[in-house]
Amino acid sequence: MRTLQDLRTVVGSARRHDARVRRATGISGSQLWALDEVAHAEGITVNELAGRLALHQTTASNLVNALVERRLVRRARDRQDQRIVHLHVTADGERLLARSPHPCSGLLVDALRRIAARDLHELAHSLATLLGAMRQAAPSAAGEFLLGE
C-alpha cells in the first residue's frame, strides 16, 4: 500500500504543478516544456523536439501548433532545404518563460534528470515489471499511452 500511496503522490504532484503552470501562463505543462526546449535549442526541428520530449512526432507537432497559434513560437523554413522547418521562440514566448513556474519540464522530468543513473536504471526495471503485470491483467487497459498532451 505504501508503493500505491507513493505513486499517487508522484501523479498528484505532477498534476498540481501542471495546474500551477496553467494558472500562471495559460498553457499546459507540456506546452511550457516544449517552449523551454525550443528556447534552449533555437532552430530545433519538430522531430528533434519530439526526441527531447520523448513524444511521438505527431504529438510534438500538435504542441508546436498550439504554441504557434499563441504566437509563442514561430516556424522558419530552412534556406537550403525548404522541406525542413526550424522552430524559434518569439518575444512573447521569452516573456512567458521568464514569468513561468519552474522547472519548465515539470516536476517528474526534473526529478528523473537528477536521479543517479544506477537508481534510474533500477526504477526503469521496476516500472517495466509493473507495466508487464498490468498488461497481463488487462491488456487493453494497460496500453502504451502517454499522459499529457
GUNUSE-579438 format. One line per 10 residues: number of its first residue (from 0); their letters; for each residue x, y, z of N, C-alpha, C, CB. Coordinates in Angstrom, 2 decimals, always signed. Each point is the difference from the previous one (the first is absolute). Glycine has a CB too. Example, Ala and Ser with C-alpha at 12.3 -4.5 7.8 and 13.67 -1.06 7.14 Angstrom:
2
0) as) +13.19 -5.69 +7.80 -0.89 +1.19 +0.00 +0.90 +1.20 +0.00 -1.89 -1.17 +1.25 | +1.54 +2.22 -1.97 +0.82 +1.19 +0.06 -0.77 +1.09 +0.73 +1.18 -0.63 -2.15
# end
This chain:
149
0) mrtlqdlrtv) +0.82 -1.20 +0.00 -0.82 +1.20 +0.00 +0.86 +1.27 +0.00 -1.79 -1.27 +1.20 | +2.98 +1.17 -0.60 +0.89 +1.16 +0.01 +0.42 +0.38 -1.41 +0.83 -0.67 +2.27 | -0.56 -0.33 -3.10 +0.38 +0.26 -1.40 -1.15 +0.67 -0.75 +1.54 -1.99 +0.05 | -2.75 +1.53 +0.19 -1.17 +0.62 -0.62 -0.12 +1.47 +0.41 -1.16 -2.24 -0.04 | +1.34 +2.50 +1.32 -0.05 +1.38 +0.48 +1.11 +0.85 -0.65 -0.97 -0.80 +2.19 | +2.15 +0.22 -2.33 +1.11 +0.73 -0.62 -0.31 +0.31 -1.47 +1.60 -1.12 +1.58 | -2.17 +0.16 -2.29 -0.37 +0.25 -1.40 -1.07 +1.10 -0.10 +0.55 -2.40 -0.56 | -1.51 +2.38 +1.48 -1.01 +1.05 +0.01 +0.62 +1.36 +0.29 -1.70 -1.66 +0.76 | +2.71 +1.70 +0.10 +0.69 +1.24 +0.31 +0.73 +0.52 -1.25 +0.27 -0.72 +2.41 | +0.39 -0.16 -3.13 +0.70 +0.39 -1.23 -0.98 +0.61 -1.00 +1.71 -1.82 +0.36
10) vgsarrhdar) -2.80 +1.10 -0.63 -0.98 +0.48 -0.98 -0.67 +1.28 +0.48 -0.40 -2.37 -0.75 | +0.03 +2.42 +2.01 -0.65 +1.19 +0.55 +0.90 +1.22 -0.02 -1.35 -1.49 +1.43 | +2.61 +1.30 -1.11 +0.94 +1.11 -0.02 +0.18 +0.54 -1.42 +1.18 -0.98 +1.98 | -1.09 +0.08 -2.94 +0.14 +0.42 -1.40 -1.25 +0.76 -0.45 +1.49 -1.98 -0.47 | -2.65 +1.51 +0.85 -1.25 +0.69 -0.36 -0.10 +1.38 +0.65 -1.12 -2.23 -0.25 | +1.52 +2.33 +1.50 -0.05 +1.30 +0.68 +0.96 +0.99 -0.66 -0.60 -1.15 +2.16 | +1.78 +0.68 -2.52 +0.94 +0.88 -0.69 -0.57 +0.45 -1.34 +1.93 -1.16 +1.14 | -2.54 +0.24 -1.88 -0.60 +0.35 -1.28 -1.12 +1.04 +0.19 +0.56 -2.31 -0.89 | -1.37 +2.15 +1.92 -1.07 +0.97 +0.28 +0.61 +1.37 +0.33 -1.51 -1.85 +0.84 | +2.59 +1.84 -0.09 +0.69 +1.26 +0.32 +0.55 +0.67 -1.26 +0.60 -0.93 +2.26
20) vrratgisgs) -0.05 +0.13 -3.15 +0.51 +0.52 -1.28 -1.14 +0.61 -0.80 +1.84 -1.74 -0.01 | -2.97 +1.03 -0.06 -1.15 +0.51 -0.76 -0.51 +1.33 +0.56 -0.63 -2.36 -0.56 | +0.56 +2.45 +1.88 -0.47 +1.25 +0.62 +0.97 +1.16 -0.27 -1.14 -1.35 +1.79 | +2.42 +1.07 -1.72 +1.01 +1.05 -0.16 +0.23 +0.42 -1.44 +1.07 -0.88 +2.04 | -1.24 -0.06 -2.98 +0.39 +0.27 -1.39 -1.12 -0.11 -1.01 +2.20 -0.82 +0.62 | -3.25 +0.08 -0.28 -1.07 -0.23 -0.97 +0.28 -1.13 -0.98 -0.54 +2.38 +0.23 | +1.66 -3.08 -0.04 +0.30 -1.16 -0.85 +0.26 -1.21 +0.89 +0.97 +1.49 -1.81 | -1.00 -2.66 +1.20 +0.21 -1.23 +0.77 +1.48 -0.18 +0.35 -1.98 -1.03 -1.14 | +2.21 +0.14 +2.08 +1.37 -0.34 +0.36 +0.77 -0.57 -1.17 -0.76 -0.41 +2.32 | +0.12 -0.40 -3.14 +0.66 -0.58 -1.18 +0.39 +1.10 -0.99 -1.31 -2.12 +0.30
30) qlwaldevah) +0.41 +3.10 -0.48 +0.32 +1.10 -0.90 +1.15 +0.84 +0.55 -2.39 +0.04 -0.76 | +2.40 +0.18 +2.07 +1.09 +0.77 +0.61 +1.32 -0.72 -0.18 -1.60 +0.95 +1.68 | +1.61 -2.26 -1.47 +1.23 -0.77 -0.18 +0.48 +0.11 -1.45 -0.70 -1.58 +1.83 | -0.22 +1.44 -2.78 +0.36 +0.11 -1.41 +0.57 +1.39 -0.30 -1.79 -1.67 -0.60 | +1.14 +2.71 +1.10 +0.47 +1.37 -0.19 +1.41 +0.17 +0.56 -2.37 +0.83 +0.11 | +2.60 -1.35 +1.07 +1.32 +0.09 +0.63 +1.06 -0.73 -0.82 -1.11 +0.16 +2.24 | +0.76 -1.31 -2.77 +0.95 -0.75 -0.83 +0.34 +0.78 -1.27 -0.91 -2.16 +0.90 | -0.09 +2.78 -1.52 +0.26 +0.81 -1.20 +0.91 +1.18 +0.36 -2.25 -0.67 -0.97 | +2.00 +1.28 +2.12 +0.82 +1.13 +0.43 +1.45 -0.40 +0.21 -2.02 +1.01 +1.07 | +2.24 -2.22 -0.60 +1.36 -0.46 +0.29 +0.68 -0.62 -1.22 -0.71 -0.39 +2.34
40) aegitvnela) -0.03 +0.19 -3.41 +0.57 -0.58 -1.22 -0.60 +0.72 -1.21 +0.32 -2.27 +1.13 | -0.04 +3.57 -1.22 -0.54 +0.81 -1.09 +0.23 -0.68 -1.35 +0.40 +2.09 +1.34 | -1.45 -2.18 -2.13 +0.10 -0.61 -1.31 -0.28 -1.49 -0.01 +1.62 +1.74 -0.55 | -2.00 -2.27 +1.69 -0.31 -1.43 +0.12 -1.15 -0.35 -0.96 +0.76 -0.01 +2.43 | -0.78 -1.23 -2.90 -1.11 -0.47 -0.84 -1.02 -0.71 +0.88 +1.54 -0.25 -2.01 | -2.72 +0.01 +1.45 -1.04 -0.71 +0.76 +0.46 -1.40 +0.35 -1.77 +1.35 -1.16 | +2.45 -2.02 +0.24 +0.49 -1.36 +0.29 +1.01 +0.01 +1.14 -0.38 -0.62 -2.39 | +1.28 +1.59 +2.39 +0.97 +0.11 +1.10 -0.71 +0.30 +1.31 +1.75 +0.79 -1.61 | -2.75 +0.09 +1.55 -0.77 +0.32 +1.20 -0.72 -1.24 +0.53 -0.30 +2.35 -0.84 | -0.28 -3.13 -0.04 -0.68 -1.23 +0.41 +0.97 -0.91 +0.76 -1.55 +0.18 -1.99
50) grlalhqtta) +2.77 -0.29 +1.51 +1.00 -0.81 +0.69 +0.32 +0.53 +1.39 +0.95 -0.59 -2.21 | -0.82 +1.89 +2.33 +0.31 +0.60 +1.30 -1.15 -0.14 +0.99 +1.48 +1.62 -1.16 | -2.71 -1.65 +0.65 -1.17 -0.12 +0.88 -0.46 -1.45 +0.17 -0.67 +2.28 -0.72 | +1.33 -3.21 +0.04 -0.38 -1.42 +0.02 -1.45 -0.18 -0.43 +1.66 -0.41 +1.83 | -2.01 +1.09 -2.93 -1.36 -0.07 -0.54 +0.03 -0.46 -1.45 -0.74 +1.84 +1.57 | -0.40 -2.31 -2.04 -0.15 -0.31 -1.42 +0.05 +1.33 -0.76 -1.40 -2.10 +0.48 | +1.88 +2.07 -1.70 +0.14 +1.21 -0.81 -1.34 +0.72 -0.17 +1.92 -1.05 -1.20 | -2.99 +0.32 +1.04 -1.32 +0.61 -0.17 -0.41 +0.78 +1.25 -0.64 -1.85 -1.56 | +0.91 +1.30 +2.72 -0.33 +0.68 +1.26 +0.83 +1.26 +0.15 -0.60 -2.20 +1.05 | +1.89 +2.12 -1.37 +0.87 +1.18 +0.06 -0.48 +1.06 -0.98 +1.95 -1.44 +0.68
60) snlvnalver) -2.37 +1.02 -1.86 -0.51 +0.93 -1.00 -1.26 +0.72 +0.50 +0.95 -1.47 -1.82 | -1.81 +0.74 +2.52 -1.21 +0.62 +0.58 +0.38 +1.03 +1.07 -1.30 -2.11 -0.47 | +2.30 +1.81 +1.28 +0.48 +0.97 +1.00 +0.52 +1.26 -0.70 +0.59 -1.89 +1.58 | +0.20 +1.69 -2.61 +0.56 +1.14 -0.75 -1.12 +0.82 -0.63 +2.10 -1.31 -0.45 | -3.09 +0.64 -0.13 -1.12 +0.73 -0.61 -0.67 +0.91 +1.02 -0.36 -1.90 -1.60 | +0.15 +1.40 +2.80 -0.63 +0.81 +1.05 +0.88 +1.19 +0.38 -1.16 -2.05 +0.87 | +2.47 +1.84 -0.82 +0.93 +1.08 +0.35 +0.08 +1.04 -1.12 +1.32 -1.61 +1.41 | -1.39 +1.15 -2.65 +0.00 +0.93 -1.15 -1.28 +0.82 -0.01 +1.44 -1.60 -1.33 | -2.57 +0.96 +1.58 -1.28 +0.71 +0.05 +0.00 +1.10 +1.05 -1.14 -2.07 -0.76 | +1.81 +1.84 +1.87 +0.08 +0.99 +1.08 +1.14 +0.99 -0.21 -0.96 -1.69 +1.56
70) rlvrrardrq) +1.65 +1.54 -2.68 +1.12 +0.89 -0.38 +1.15 -0.05 +1.02 -1.66 +1.49 -1.15 | +1.88 -2.67 +1.71 +1.11 -0.22 +0.92 +1.21 -0.59 -0.71 -1.64 -0.32 +1.87 | +1.36 -0.33 -3.00 +1.02 -0.63 -0.84 -0.31 +0.36 -1.44 +0.36 -1.92 +1.65 | +0.69 +2.06 -2.45 -0.21 +0.21 -1.45 +0.78 -1.07 -0.76 -0.33 +2.50 +0.32 | -0.18 -2.81 -1.49 +0.65 -0.97 -0.88 +0.77 +0.78 -1.07 -1.82 -1.75 +0.42 | +2.95 +1.19 -0.85 +0.78 +0.58 -1.09 +0.55 -1.13 -0.85 +0.60 +2.05 +1.39 | -0.82 -1.97 -2.68 +0.53 -1.02 -0.91 +1.50 +0.14 -0.16 -2.19 -0.05 -1.22 | +2.86 -1.08 +1.10 +1.43 -0.03 -0.22 +0.32 +0.64 -1.35 +0.23 -2.10 +1.42 | +0.80 +2.90 -1.48 +0.33 +0.71 -1.25 +0.48 -0.95 -1.08 +0.59 +1.99 +1.34 | +0.11 -3.05 -0.96 +0.55 -0.92 -0.98 -0.95 -1.14 -0.34 +2.25 +0.57 +0.85
80) dqrivhlhvt) -3.06 -0.99 +0.11 -0.94 -1.11 -0.23 -1.36 +0.43 +0.54 +1.85 -1.76 +0.16 | -2.71 +2.21 -1.04 -1.30 +0.55 +0.38 -0.92 -1.01 +0.68 +0.24 +1.56 -1.89 | +0.11 -2.84 +1.84 -0.81 -1.01 +0.68 +0.21 +0.03 +1.51 +0.12 -1.43 -2.04 | +1.01 +1.98 +2.48 +0.34 +0.03 +1.42 -0.53 +1.29 +0.61 +2.06 -1.40 -0.41 | -2.74 +1.25 +1.55 -0.56 +1.15 +0.71 +0.68 +0.11 +1.37 -2.23 -0.23 -1.21 | +2.75 +1.41 +1.49 +0.66 +0.27 +1.28 -0.93 +0.79 +0.90 +2.26 -0.03 -1.12 | -2.15 -0.19 +2.41 -0.85 +0.67 +0.99 +0.81 +1.02 +0.78 -1.44 -2.05 +0.18 | +0.78 +3.19 +0.09 +0.65 +1.09 +0.72 -1.00 +0.59 +0.99 +1.52 +0.51 -1.97 | -1.03 -0.15 +3.14 -0.85 +0.65 +1.01 -0.18 +1.46 -0.39 +0.81 -1.59 +1.83 | -2.03 +2.09 -1.68 -0.29 +1.40 -0.27 +0.26 +0.83 +1.27 -1.72 -0.64 -1.75
90) adgerllars) +1.63 +1.94 +1.61 +0.16 +0.88 +1.18 -1.09 -0.31 +1.03 +1.02 +1.80 -1.45 | -2.25 -2.07 +0.99 -1.07 -0.37 +0.94 +0.34 -1.30 +0.72 -1.68 +1.15 -1.47 | +2.27 -2.10 +0.75 +0.41 -1.26 +0.60 +1.07 +0.20 +1.05 -0.58 -1.15 -2.10 | +1.53 +2.02 +1.82 +1.06 +0.28 +0.97 -0.57 +0.66 +1.25 +1.65 +0.25 -1.88 | -2.60 +0.66 +1.70 -0.62 +0.65 +1.17 -0.78 -1.02 +0.83 -0.16 +2.17 -1.27 | -0.54 -3.08 +0.60 -0.75 -1.03 +0.73 +0.96 -0.89 +0.79 -1.81 +0.05 -1.77 | +2.90 -0.45 +1.15 +0.99 -0.84 +0.70 +0.57 +0.72 +1.22 +0.56 -1.11 -2.17 | -0.35 +2.39 +2.05 +0.59 +0.76 +1.10 -0.91 +0.03 +1.23 +1.21 +1.39 -1.68 | -2.51 -1.48 +1.48 -0.93 +0.07 +1.13 -0.62 -1.35 +0.35 -0.48 +2.34 -0.66 | +0.95 -3.38 +0.04 -0.60 -1.32 +0.22 +0.57 -0.70 +1.23 -0.36 -0.18 -2.45
100) phpcsgllvd) -0.46 -0.69 +3.06 +0.50 -0.82 +1.12 +1.08 -0.96 -0.50 -2.24 +0.18 +1.17 | +3.17 -0.45 -0.31 +1.05 -0.96 -0.35 -0.13 -1.23 +0.87 +1.53 +1.86 -0.70 | -1.05 -2.97 +0.28 +0.70 -0.26 -1.24 -0.96 -0.04 -1.20 +1.71 -1.27 +1.30 | -1.26 +1.81 -2.42 -0.84 +0.05 -1.20 -0.32 -1.40 -0.53 +1.00 +2.21 -0.56 | -0.12 -3.14 +0.78 -0.23 -1.37 -0.47 -1.00 -0.75 +0.88 +2.32 -0.02 -0.94 | -2.67 +0.60 +2.07 -0.92 -0.65 +0.93 +0.77 -0.69 +1.11 -1.65 -0.32 -1.85 | +0.94 +0.03 +2.92 +0.64 -0.60 +1.18 +0.54 -1.39 -0.28 -1.52 +1.34 +1.43 | +0.76 -2.15 -2.15 +0.41 -1.38 -0.23 +1.25 -0.07 -0.87 -2.38 -0.72 +0.21 | +2.40 +1.43 -1.32 +1.17 -0.02 -0.89 +1.21 +0.56 +0.73 -1.48 +0.25 -2.01 | +1.29 +0.84 +2.73 +1.11 +0.59 +0.75 +0.57 -0.99 +1.01 -1.03 +2.27 -0.29
110) alrriaardl) +0.16 -2.95 +1.01 +0.46 -0.99 +0.98 +0.73 -1.16 -0.68 -1.91 +0.63 +1.51 | +1.37 -1.12 -2.62 +0.65 -1.10 -0.72 +1.40 +0.40 -0.47 -2.25 -0.83 -0.72 | +2.40 +2.08 +0.31 +1.31 +0.47 -0.45 +1.02 +0.06 +1.14 -1.15 +1.32 -1.77 | +0.68 -1.20 +3.00 +0.90 +0.15 +1.15 +0.30 -1.33 +0.70 -0.89 +2.29 +0.29 | +0.23 -3.35 -0.70 +0.23 -1.31 +0.63 +1.27 -0.61 -0.57 -2.49 -0.34 +0.34 | +3.27 -0.28 +0.52 +1.23 -0.68 -0.43 -0.33 -1.08 -1.03 +1.07 +0.46 +2.25 | -0.17 -0.65 -3.20 -0.22 -0.94 -1.11 -0.37 -1.39 +0.50 +1.62 +1.31 -1.37 | -0.95 -1.79 +2.38 -0.28 -1.34 +0.52 -1.42 -0.08 +0.56 +2.44 -0.31 +0.54 | -2.84 +1.34 +0.20 -1.35 +0.03 +0.57 -1.05 +0.14 -1.10 +0.92 +1.01 +2.10 | -0.61 -0.23 -3.12 -0.93 +0.17 -1.12 -0.18 -1.33 -0.74 +0.70 +2.42 -0.23
120) helahslatl) +0.39 -3.15 +0.05 -0.08 -1.31 -0.65 -0.88 -0.96 +0.82 +2.30 +0.35 -1.01 | -2.11 -0.33 +2.32 -0.81 -0.85 +0.89 -1.47 +0.39 -0.06 +1.99 -0.28 +1.52 | -2.27 +1.58 -1.55 -1.37 +0.48 -0.10 -0.62 -0.45 -1.33 +0.57 +1.98 +1.45 | +0.18 -1.84 -2.54 -0.50 -0.42 -1.32 -0.33 -1.49 -0.01 +1.37 +1.80 -1.08 | -0.52 -2.60 +1.70 -0.25 -1.44 +0.07 -1.27 -0.29 +0.82 +2.48 -0.43 -0.19 | -2.63 +1.11 +1.31 -1.17 -0.21 +0.85 -1.29 +0.44 -0.70 +1.44 +0.32 +2.02 | -1.37 +0.79 -2.74 -1.19 +0.46 -0.74 -0.35 -0.96 -1.12 +0.59 +2.37 +0.56 | +0.42 -2.92 -1.22 -0.27 -0.99 -1.05 -0.68 -1.23 +0.58 +2.00 +0.83 -1.29 | -1.58 -1.24 +2.47 -0.65 -1.13 +0.68 -1.44 +0.33 +0.34 +2.21 -0.70 +0.94 | -2.45 +1.90 -0.42 -1.36 +0.42 +0.34 -0.89 +0.05 -1.24 +0.92 +1.33 +1.93
130) lgamrqaaps) -0.42 -0.71 -3.01 -0.79 +0.08 -1.23 -0.27 -1.39 -0.58 +0.98 +2.26 -0.46 | +0.00 -3.14 +0.55 -0.21 -1.37 -0.48 -1.12 -0.70 +0.76 +2.39 -0.10 -0.63 | -2.41 +0.28 +1.94 -1.05 -0.61 +0.82 -1.37 +0.60 -0.34 +1.67 -0.40 +1.84 | -1.69 +1.70 -2.09 -1.27 +0.65 -0.37 -0.50 -0.49 -1.35 +0.67 +2.03 +1.33 | +0.25 -2.22 -2.28 -0.40 -0.48 -1.33 -0.53 -1.43 +0.06 +1.71 +1.51 -1.03 | -1.15 -2.32 +1.93 -0.49 -1.37 +0.15 -1.43 +0.01 +0.55 +2.35 -0.81 +0.39 | -2.62 +1.69 +0.56 -1.31 +0.05 +0.63 -1.05 +0.62 -0.92 +1.11 +0.16 +2.21 | -0.74 +0.86 -2.96 -0.96 +0.70 -0.86 +0.74 +0.56 -1.21 -1.47 +0.58 +1.99 | +1.74 -1.44 -2.98 +0.80 +0.42 -1.15 -0.53 +1.26 -0.71 +0.60 -2.38 -0.28 | -1.89 +2.51 +0.13 -0.53 +1.15 -0.73 +0.02 +1.27 +0.84 -1.44 -1.55 -1.32
140) aagefllge) +1.40 +1.43 +2.63 -0.03 +1.18 +0.88 +1.39 +0.51 +0.33 -2.13 -0.84 +0.95 | +3.15 +0.01 -1.05 +1.36 +0.38 +0.38 +0.86 +0.13 -1.25 -0.25 -1.15 +2.23 | -0.23 +1.92 -3.18 +0.73 +0.18 -1.26 +1.14 +0.95 +0.12 -2.06 -0.46 -1.18 | +2.63 +0.81 +0.05 +1.15 +0.90 -0.09 -0.50 +1.43 -0.16 +1.42 -1.81 -1.02 | -2.11 +2.34 +2.01 -0.54 +1.35 -0.12 +0.89 +0.99 +0.74 -2.31 -0.93 -0.18 | +2.18 +2.19 -0.19 +0.78 +1.06 +0.61 -0.93 +0.93 +0.75 +1.74 -0.16 -1.81 | -1.34 +0.56 +3.00 -0.74 +1.02 +0.73 +0.40 +1.36 -0.53 -0.16 -1.47 +2.05 | -0.73 +2.38 -2.12 +0.31 +1.34 -0.46 -0.68 +0.31 -1.29 +2.16 -0.13 +1.15 | -1.46 +0.85 -2.00 -0.57 +0.47 -1.26 -0.19 -1.14 -0.97 +1.06 +2.20 +0.34
# end
